[in-house]
């Protein structure tokens, strides 16, 4: 559905593109949710476990930056993951203000159990695009996400 905004051609094009992008992301997330690819985890919990699984231990601030989530949101998510035994927190020995979040064996088992189904669903969903279209979309998203840094 195109925008009915009464602005300049550039404003209307930009708003229309933003609406399409937002609906696309929401549609993919809804499909992943319907397929229960996160298992019994929330999308944020899944994202934290996946980040720790692929990138290793990080501070809570680093996790927040990677996932583009607020620090207060990450505190709640990590509190719940710690409660369930999926992660553990550990203070840095040289700077007690720094707290690292580590994936536990239970957390590793959890993400390894859930990740294949999640990736399989993504492959199916993105199958609507050809491989070259997926690569183009990836490059365009990266360019847009970096914004004026690339201009």
DRENDO-1510 file (C-alpha; in Angstrom, 1 decimal, always signed):
<recs>
REC; n; res; u; v; w
REC; 1; UNK; +0.0; +0.0; +0.0 .
REC; 2; UNK; +1.7; +3.2; -1.1 .
REC; 3; UNK; +1.7; +6.2; +1.2 .
REC; 4; UNK; -0.9; +8.9; +1.0 .
REC; 5; UNK; +1.5; +11.4; +2.5 .
REC; 6; UNK; +1.3; +14.8; +0.7 .
REC; 7; UNK; +5.0; +15.6; +0.5 .
REC; 8; UNK; +7.7; +16.0; -2.1 .
REC; 9; UNK; +8.4; +13.1; -4.5 .
REC; 10; UNK; +11.5; +12.2; -2.5 .
REC; 11; UNK; +9.6; +12.2; +0.8 .
REC; 12; UNK; +6.8; +10.1; -0.6 .
REC; 13; UNK; +9.3; +7.6; -2.2 .
REC; 14; UNK; +11.3; +7.4; +1.0 .
REC; 15; UNK; +8.2; +6.9; +3.2 .
REC; 16; UNK; +6.8; +4.3; +0.8 .
REC; 17; UNK; +10.2; +2.4; +0.9 .
REC; 18; UNK; +10.3; +2.6; +4.7 .
REC; 19; UNK; +6.8; +1.2; +5.0 .
REC; 20; UNK; +7.7; -1.7; +2.6 .
REC; 21; UNK; +10.9; -2.4; +4.6 .
REC; 22; UNK; +9.1; -2.4; +7.9 .
REC; 23; UNK; +6.3; -4.6; +6.7 .
REC; 24; UNK; +8.8; -7.0; +5.2 .
REC; 25; UNK; +10.8; -7.3; +8.5 .
REC; 26; UNK; +7.6; -7.7; +10.5 .
REC; 27; UNK; +6.3; -10.3; +8.1 .
REC; 28; UNK; +9.5; -12.4; +8.3 .
REC; 29; UNK; +9.5; -12.1; +12.1 .
REC; 30; UNK; +5.9; -13.2; +12.3 .
REC; 31; UNK; +6.6; -16.2; +10.1 .
REC; 32; UNK; +9.6; -17.2; +12.3 .
REC; 33; UNK; +7.3; -16.8; +15.3 .
REC; 34; UNK; +4.6; -18.9; +13.7 .
REC; 35; UNK; +7.1; -21.6; +13.0 .
REC; 36; UNK; +8.3; -21.4; +16.6 .
REC; 37; UNK; +11.9; -21.2; +15.4 .
REC; 38; UNK; +13.0; -19.5; +18.6 .
REC; 39; UNK; +11.8; -22.6; +20.6 .
REC; 40; UNK; +10.7; -21.4; +24.0 .
REC; 41; UNK; +13.0; -18.4; +23.9 .
REC; 42; UNK; +11.9; -14.8; +23.2 .
REC; 43; UNK; +13.5; -13.3; +20.1 .
REC; 44; UNK; +15.7; -11.2; +22.3 .
REC; 45; UNK; +16.9; -14.2; +24.3 .
REC; 46; UNK; +17.6; -16.1; +21.1 .
REC; 47; UNK; +19.6; -13.1; +19.7 .
REC; 48; UNK; +21.7; -13.0; +22.9 .
REC; 49; UNK; +22.5; -16.7; +22.9 .
REC; 50; UNK; +23.2; -16.6; +19.1 .
REC; 51; UNK; +25.6; -13.6; +19.5 .
REC; 52; UNK; +27.4; -15.3; +22.4 .
REC; 53; UNK; +27.6; -18.6; +20.5 .
REC; 54; UNK; +29.1; -17.0; +17.4 .
REC; 55; UNK; +31.1; -14.2; +18.8 .
REC; 56; UNK; +32.1; -15.4; +22.3 .
REC; 57; UNK; +31.8; -13.8; +25.7 .
REC; 58; UNK; +31.0; -10.1; +25.7 .
REC; 59; UNK; +30.1; -7.4; +28.1 .
REC; 60; UNK; +26.4; -6.5; +28.5 .
REC; 61; UNK; +27.1; -3.2; +26.8 .
REC; 62; UNK; +28.7; -4.9; +23.8 .
REC; 63; UNK; +25.8; -7.3; +23.5 .
REC; 64; UNK; +23.4; -4.3; +23.6 .
REC; 65; UNK; +25.4; -2.6; +20.8 .
REC; 66; UNK; +25.5; -5.7; +18.6 .
REC; 67; UNK; +21.8; -6.3; +19.0 .
REC; 68; UNK; +20.8; -2.6; +18.8 .
REC; 69; UNK; +18.9; -2.9; +22.1 .
REC; 70; UNK; +18.8; -0.7; +25.2 .
REC; 71; UNK; +20.9; -1.5; +28.2 .
REC; 72; UNK; +17.9; -1.8; +30.4 .
REC; 73; UNK; +16.2; -4.3; +28.0 .
REC; 74; UNK; +19.4; -6.3; +27.9 .
REC; 75; UNK; +19.6; -6.4; +31.7 .
REC; 76; UNK; +16.1; -8.0; +31.9 .
REC; 77; UNK; +16.9; -10.5; +29.0 .
REC; 78; UNK; +20.2; -11.5; +30.5 .
REC; 79; UNK; +18.7; -11.8; +34.0 .
REC; 80; UNK; +16.2; -14.3; +32.6 .
REC; 81; UNK; +18.8; -16.2; +30.7 .
REC; 82; UNK; +21.0; -16.4; +33.8 .
REC; 83; UNK; +18.0; -17.6; +35.9 .
REC; 84; UNK; +17.5; -20.4; +33.4 .
REC; 85; UNK; +21.2; -21.4; +33.4 .
REC; 86; UNK; +21.9; -20.4; +29.8 .
REC; 87; UNK; +24.4; -17.7; +30.6 .
REC; 88; UNK; +26.6; -16.6; +33.6 .
REC; 89; UNK; +28.0; -13.3; +34.5 .
REC; 90; UNK; +31.6; -12.7; +35.6 .
REC; 91; UNK; +33.3; -9.6; +36.8 .
REC; 92; UNK; +36.6; -8.6; +35.1 .
REC; 93; UNK; +39.5; -9.2; +37.5 .
REC; 94; UNK; +41.3; -6.0; +36.6 .
REC; 95; UNK; +38.2; -3.7; +36.4 .
REC; 96; UNK; +35.4; -4.7; +38.7 .
REC; 97; UNK; +33.0; -2.4; +36.8 .
REC; 98; UNK; +33.1; -4.6; +33.8 .
REC; 99; UNK; +30.9; -7.7; +33.8 .
REC; 100; UNK; +31.3; -10.3; +31.1 .
REC; 101; UNK; +28.4; -12.5; +29.9 .
REC; 102; UNK; +29.4; -16.1; +29.1 .
REC; 103; UNK; +27.4; -18.9; +27.4 .
REC; 104; UNK; +27.1; -21.9; +29.7 .
REC; 105; UNK; +27.1; -25.5; +28.5 .
REC; 106; UNK; +23.3; -25.5; +28.9 .
REC; 107; UNK; +23.1; -22.3; +26.8 .
REC; 108; UNK; +25.3; -23.8; +24.2 .
REC; 109; UNK; +23.1; -26.9; +24.0 .
REC; 110; UNK; +20.0; -24.7; +23.8 .
REC; 111; UNK; +21.2; -22.6; +20.9 .
REC; 112; UNK; +22.6; -25.6; +19.1 .
REC; 113; UNK; +19.2; -27.3; +19.4 .
REC; 114; UNK; +17.2; -24.3; +18.2 .
REC; 115; UNK; +19.5; -22.8; +15.5 .
REC; 116; UNK; +19.2; -25.4; +12.7 .
REC; 117; UNK; +15.4; -25.1; +12.6 .
REC; 118; UNK; +15.7; -21.3; +12.6 .
REC; 119; UNK; +18.2; -21.2; +9.8 .
REC; 120; UNK; +16.2; -23.7; +7.8 .
REC; 121; UNK; +13.1; -21.5; +8.1 .
REC; 122; UNK; +15.1; -18.5; +7.0 .
REC; 123; UNK; +16.4; -20.3; +4.0 .
REC; 124; UNK; +12.8; -21.2; +3.0 .
REC; 125; UNK; +11.6; -17.7; +3.6 .
REC; 126; UNK; +14.5; -16.0; +1.7 .
REC; 127; UNK; +13.9; -18.6; -1.1 .
REC; 128; UNK; +11.4; -16.1; -2.5 .
REC; 129; UNK; +14.6; -14.2; -3.7 .
REC; 130; UNK; +17.2; -15.5; -6.0 .
REC; 131; UNK; +20.8; -15.9; -4.6 .
REC; 132; UNK; +21.8; -12.7; -6.4 .
REC; 133; UNK; +18.7; -10.8; -5.1 .
REC; 134; UNK; +19.6; -12.0; -1.5 .
REC; 135; UNK; +23.2; -10.6; -2.0 .
REC; 136; UNK; +21.9; -7.3; -3.4 .
REC; 137; UNK; +19.4; -7.0; -0.5 .
REC; 138; UNK; +22.1; -7.7; +2.0 .
REC; 139; UNK; +24.3; -5.0; +0.4 .
REC; 140; UNK; +21.5; -2.5; +0.3 .
REC; 141; UNK; +20.5; -3.1; +3.9 .
REC; 142; UNK; +24.2; -2.8; +5.0 .
REC; 143; UNK; +24.5; +0.5; +3.0 .
REC; 144; UNK; +21.2; +1.9; +4.5 .
REC; 145; UNK; +22.2; +0.8; +8.0 .
REC; 146; UNK; +25.5; +2.5; +7.8 .
REC; 147; UNK; +23.8; +5.6; +6.5 .
REC; 148; UNK; +25.9; +8.7; +5.8 .
REC; 149; UNK; +29.1; +6.8; +6.9 .
REC; 150; UNK; +29.3; +5.5; +3.3 .
REC; 151; UNK; +28.2; +8.7; +1.6 .
</recs>
